[in-house]
Amino acid sequence: MDFRDEPAIAAFRDEVRAWIETLAPHERDLSPGVEAMTAAHLEVIAGVRRKLSAKGWSAPAWPTEYGGMGATVRQQAVFNEELAYHRVPGPDFIAINYVGPTLMLYGTDEQKRRYLPPILRGEEVWCQGYSEPGAGSDLASLQARAEVRGDDIVINGQKIWTSNAHRADWVFMLVRTDPAAPKHRGISYVLVDMKSAGIEVRPLINMAGSHEFNEVFFSDVVVPKQNLVGELNRGWYVGMATLDFERSAIGLVASMRRDLEDLVASRRLDGRPLGDSARLELADRFTETEVVRALSLRILSMQEHQLVPNYEASMAKMFTSELNQRIARTGLKLLGMTGGASAPADGMARRWVHHYLRTVANTIEGGSSEIQRNVVATRGLGLPRG
């Protein structure tokens, strides 16, 4: 493939960059998760999303009939890349990439009218209720129960590692509605108002001190049966389905490149010369980001040709998450004694300490590296299982 932007894509990239320049300084270059997510931070994010909505860019890849811009795979990638590089809050990833596409495929007309417009306007925040204490990598073994009682569905059970549940308005979740069925069957896909009686959200604080994840308990939570998406007991297939939205790691590549550039700039500003070992290590990290970009472009090329990435996506996810850890270690090493402080006063040092601690989870969340290696081995290399 040609790694250069074709004229139409280059023009779109310029348009996105020009729009980013119109944002206020506090809406760009947001500190990547170092500070607590205060009400002020959340309002900045909400404000940027309102501006994206006004521009018609809340859901670039959505079809125009549903309020999207009908962007191509390459346009979606450019959009993600530029927002990530400039650290601009993007649209609600879960709502735009999971909930919306699923409702377009399986939702009723009433469900589409109710949920899609608020998602586009950035008015409702969503979280995903899939993982459970005993159902992570083997999601189909989930045990949260739901019983149909007349016009209602009553849910009991627990979900864990639920990102943003403490701020979400809604959760889309998989529940077992037929315990006697084989484990991939008897599962239903339900939309649940997080303000419903019987829902308890407990925070899970990670080692970096961030509150992103939660465990959520459901005790006799009553949900209208009209919130069922797709057929009863066929939710596994609904939950696994998505539209062909951008699945590459192109946005993460841009973020990592920006982190490295900031690191180099900070060392230049403090006047300390880089030794040969440090320069070689930085060169390795920059080179590896180009490797990830090549893997991402391969995925984009496949999608442009209507091919579904499989082990290719696992390769990109695994390499990206492990590279993010290596970048964090390099950053902390280059900061020297400042980077080892438990609560460094310097803003750059504080950012890298947080980055170092937060990236520990990268090779676990979203599918562990062990699982990704198994996918590459069996589906990519054709090796036998077990």
C-alpha positions in Angstrom: 0.0 0.0 0.0 1.0 3.6 -0.4 1.9 5.0 3.0 1.3 8.6 1.9 -2.1 10.3 2.2 -3.9 10.5 -1.1 -5.1 14.1 -1.9 -8.6 13.6 -0.5 -7.3 12.1 2.7 -4.6 14.8 3.0 -7.3 17.5 2.7 -9.4 15.8 5.4 -6.3 15.6 7.7 -5.7 19.3 7.1 -9.4 20.0 7.9 -9.2 18.0 11.2 -6.0 19.9 12.2 -7.5 23.2 11.4 -10.5 22.4 13.5 -8.2 21.4 16.4 -6.5 24.8 16.2 -9.9 26.4 16.9 -10.2 24.7 20.3 -9.2 26.6 23.4 -5.8 25.7 24.9 -7.3 23.8 27.8 -9.3 21.6 25.3 -6.1 20.4 23.7 -3.0 18.6 25.0 -5.0 17.3 28.0 -2.8 15.6 30.6 -3.2 11.9 29.9 -4.8 10.7 33.0 -2.3 12.1 35.6 -4.8 14.2 37.6 -8.0 13.0 39.1 -10.9 13.3 36.7 -12.6 16.3 38.4 -15.9 17.9 37.4 -13.9 20.5 35.6 -12.1 17.9 33.5 -15.4 16.2 32.7 -16.9 19.5 31.6 -14.0 20.1 29.3 -14.5 16.6 27.7 -18.3 17.2 27.4 -17.7 20.6 25.8 -15.3 19.2 23.2 -17.9 16.5 22.4 -20.6 19.1 22.0 -18.3 20.9 19.5 -17.7 17.6 17.6 -21.4 17.0 17.5 -22.0 20.5 16.1 -19.4 19.8 13.5 -21.1 16.5 12.6 -18.0 14.6 13.7 -19.4 12.7 16.7 -19.5 9.4 14.7 -17.5 9.7 11.5 -17.9 6.0 10.5 -21.7 5.9 11.1 -23.8 5.9 8.0 -25.3 9.3 7.1 -28.8 7.9 7.6 -28.1 7.6 11.3 -26.4 11.0 11.7 -22.8 10.0 10.9 -20.6 11.3 8.1 -20.3 8.0 6.3 -16.5 8.3 6.6 -14.2 5.8 4.9 -12.0 3.5 6.9 -9.0 5.8 6.1 -10.9 8.9 7.1 -11.8 7.4 10.4 -8.2 6.5 11.0 -6.9 10.0 10.2 -9.6 11.4 12.5 -8.5 9.1 15.4 -4.8 9.7 14.7 -5.0 13.5 14.8 -7.2 13.8 17.9 -4.9 11.3 19.7 -1.7 13.1 18.7 -3.0 16.5 19.9 -4.6 14.9 23.0 -8.1 16.1 22.2 -11.0 14.3 23.8 -12.7 12.2 21.2 -16.3 10.9 21.1 -17.5 8.4 23.7 -15.7 5.3 22.4 -18.0 2.7 23.9 -21.2 4.5 22.8 -20.1 5.3 19.3 -18.2 2.1 18.5 -20.2 -0.5 20.4 -23.7 0.6 21.3 -24.6 2.6 18.2 -23.5 0.0 15.6 -25.1 -2.8 17.5 -28.5 -1.0 17.6 -28.2 -0.2 13.9 -27.9 -3.9 13.3 -30.3 -5.4 15.9 -32.2 -2.6 17.5 -35.9 -1.9 16.9 -36.9 1.4 15.3 -38.0 2.6 18.7 -34.7 1.8 20.2 -32.8 3.6 17.4 -35.0 6.7 17.8 -34.5 6.7 21.6 -30.7 6.0 21.9 -28.9 7.0 18.8 -29.6 10.8 18.8 -28.4 11.3 22.5 -25.3 9.3 21.7 -24.5 11.6 18.7 -25.1 14.7 20.9 -22.8 13.3 23.6 -25.6 13.6 26.2 -25.5 10.0 27.5 -22.5 8.1 28.7 -22.4 4.3 28.3 -20.5 1.5 29.9 -20.1 -2.2 29.0 -21.3 -5.0 31.3 -19.6 -8.1 30.0 -16.7 -9.3 32.3 -17.5 -11.1 35.5 -15.2 -12.4 38.3 -15.3 -15.9 36.7 -15.9 -14.8 33.1 -13.1 -12.7 31.7 -11.2 -14.5 28.8 -14.0 -17.1 28.7 -16.9 -14.6 28.5 -19.4 -17.2 27.5 -19.3 -18.7 31.0 -21.0 -15.6 32.5 -23.4 -16.2 35.3 -25.4 -12.9 35.8 -29.0 -14.1 35.7 -32.0 -12.4 34.1 -35.6 -13.7 34.5 -38.4 -12.7 32.3 -41.5 -11.7 34.4 -44.3 -10.5 32.2 -43.3 -7.2 30.6 -40.1 -7.0 32.6 -36.7 -8.6 32.9 -35.3 -8.9 36.5 -31.5 -9.0 36.7 -29.3 -10.4 39.5 -25.5 -10.8 39.5 -22.2 -9.1 39.3 -20.0 -7.5 36.6 -16.4 -6.4 37.1 -13.7 -4.2 35.4 -16.6 -2.1 34.2 -14.9 1.0 32.8 -16.7 4.3 33.6 -19.6 2.7 35.4 -19.4 5.4 38.1 -20.2 8.0 35.5 -22.3 6.1 33.0 -26.0 6.8 32.4 -26.6 3.4 30.7 -25.0 0.0 30.6 -25.3 -2.6 27.8 -24.9 -6.0 29.3 -25.0 -9.7 28.6 -27.1 -11.8 31.0 -28.0 -15.5 31.1 -31.7 -15.9 30.5 -31.7 -19.7 30.0 -29.3 -21.5 32.5 -30.1 -24.9 31.0 -28.8 -23.9 27.5 -25.2 -24.5 26.2 -23.0 -21.7 27.4 -22.9 -19.7 24.1 -26.7 -19.9 24.0 -29.2 -18.8 26.6 -27.6 -15.3 26.8 -29.5 -12.1 26.1 -28.3 -8.5 25.4 -30.1 -5.9 27.5 -29.9 -2.1 27.9 -30.1 -1.0 31.6 -30.5 2.5 33.1 -27.7 2.9 35.6 -30.1 4.8 37.9 -32.3 1.8 38.3 -33.0 0.6 41.8 -30.8 -2.3 42.9 -27.6 -1.3 41.2 -24.5 -0.7 43.3 -21.2 0.5 41.9 -18.0 -0.1 43.8 -14.8 1.5 42.7 -11.6 -0.4 41.8 -8.6 1.8 42.1 -5.6 0.8 40.0 -2.0 0.9 41.1 -1.5 4.3 39.5 -4.2 5.7 41.7 -6.8 6.2 38.9 -10.4 5.3 39.2 -11.4 3.9 35.8 -12.8 0.5 36.7 -15.6 -0.7 38.9 -17.5 -3.7 40.1 -21.2 -3.5 39.6 -23.8 -5.5 41.6 -27.4 -6.1 40.4 -30.0 -7.0 43.0 -33.5 -7.6 41.6 -33.0 -4.8 39.0 -36.2 -4.4 37.0 -35.7 -3.6 33.3 -38.5 -3.2 30.7 -38.6 -6.1 28.3 -38.5 -3.5 25.5 -34.8 -2.9 26.4 -33.9 -6.3 25.1 -31.9 -6.0 21.9 -32.3 -8.8 19.4 -34.0 -12.1 20.3 -34.2 -13.5 23.8 -31.4 -16.1 24.4 -29.6 -15.0 21.2 -27.6 -12.2 22.8 -24.2 -13.8 22.4 -24.4 -13.1 18.6 -25.7 -9.6 19.2 -22.9 -8.9 21.7 -20.2 -10.1 19.3 -21.4 -8.1 16.4 -20.1 -4.7 15.3 -20.1 -2.6 12.2 -16.8 -2.4 10.2 -15.5 0.6 12.2 -11.8 1.3 12.5 -10.1 -1.4 14.6 -6.5 -0.6 14.2 -4.2 0.9 16.8 -3.5 4.0 14.8 -4.6 6.4 17.5 -2.5 4.7 20.1 0.5 5.0 17.8 0.0 8.7 17.5 -0.2 9.0 21.3 3.0 7.0 21.8 4.8 9.1 19.3 3.7 12.3 21.0 4.8 11.0 24.4 8.3 10.2 23.0 8.5 13.6 21.3 7.6 15.3 24.6 10.2 13.3 26.4 12.9 14.3 24.0 11.8 18.0 24.2 11.9 17.9 28.0 15.5 16.6 28.0 16.5 19.3 25.6 15.0 22.0 27.8 16.7 20.9 31.0 20.0 21.0 29.2 21.2 17.5 30.2 22.9 15.7 27.4 21.7 12.3 26.3 24.3 9.5 26.5 24.8 7.0 23.7 22.8 4.4 25.5 19.8 6.7 26.0 19.9 7.8 22.4 19.9 4.2 21.2 17.0 3.3 23.5 15.0 6.2 22.2 15.8 5.3 18.6 14.5 1.8 19.4 11.2 3.2 20.8 10.7 5.5 17.8 11.4 2.6 15.4 8.9 0.4 17.3 6.2 3.0 17.0 6.7 2.8 13.2 6.3 -1.0 13.4 3.0 -0.6 15.1 1.9 1.9 12.6 2.8 -0.5 9.8 0.7 -3.2 11.6 -2.2 -0.7 11.9 -2.0 0.3 8.2 -2.2 -3.4 7.3 -5.4 -3.7 9.2 -6.8 -0.6 7.6 -5.9 -1.9 4.2 -7.7 -5.2 4.9 -10.8 -3.3 6.0 -10.7 -1.2 2.9 -10.9 -4.4 0.9 -13.8 -5.7 3.0 -11.6 -8.2 4.9 -12.1 -8.8 8.6 -8.9 -8.6 10.6 -8.4 -11.5 13.0 -5.0 -12.5 14.1 -3.8 -9.2 12.6 -5.7 -7.2 15.2 -4.3 -9.5 17.9 -0.7 -8.8 16.7 -1.3 -5.0 16.7 -3.0 -5.1 20.2 -0.2 -7.3 21.7 2.7 -5.3 20.2 1.1 -1.9 21.1 0.4 -2.8 24.8 3.9 -4.2 25.3 5.5 -1.3 23.5 3.6 1.2 25.7 5.2 -0.5 28.7 8.7 -0.2 27.2 8.1 3.4 26.4 7.1 4.1 30.0 10.2 2.3 31.3 12.4 4.4 28.9 10.7 7.6 30.0 11.2 6.9 33.7 14.9 5.9 33.1 15.6 9.1 31.2 14.1 11.2 34.1 16.7 9.8 36.4 16.3 10.3 40.1 13.3 12.6 39.6 11.3 9.8 38.0 11.8 7.6 41.0 10.1 9.9 43.4 6.8 8.7 44.8 5.2 12.1 44.3 7.4 14.2 42.0 6.7 17.9 41.9 7.8 18.3 38.3 4.8 17.9 35.9 6.7 15.9 33.3 8.0 13.5 35.9 4.6 13.1 37.5 3.2 12.3 34.1 5.8 9.6 33.4 5.5 8.0 36.9 1.7 7.7 36.3 2.3 6.4 32.8 4.8 3.8 34.1 2.3 2.5 36.8 -0.7 2.6 34.5 0.8 0.7 31.6 1.3 -2.4 33.8 -2.4 -3.2 33.1 -2.0 -2.7 29.3 -1.1 -6.3 28.7 -4.1 -7.6 30.7 -7.0 -5.3 29.8 -8.8 -5.7 26.5 -7.5 -9.2 26.0 -4.3 -10.3 27.7 -1.0 -10.8 25.8 -1.3 -14.5 26.5 -4.7 -14.7 24.8 -3.4 -12.6 21.9 -0.4 -14.9 21.4 -2.7 -17.9 21.3 -4.8 -16.2 18.6 -1.7 -15.4 16.5 -0.4 -19.0 17.0 -3.6 -20.9 16.1 -5.3 -18.6 13.6 -2.2 -16.9 12.1 0.5 -19.6 12.2 -1.9 -22.6 12.1 -0.4 -24.2 15.2 -2.4 -26.8 17.1 -4.3 -25.9 20.3 -3.0 -27.0 23.7 
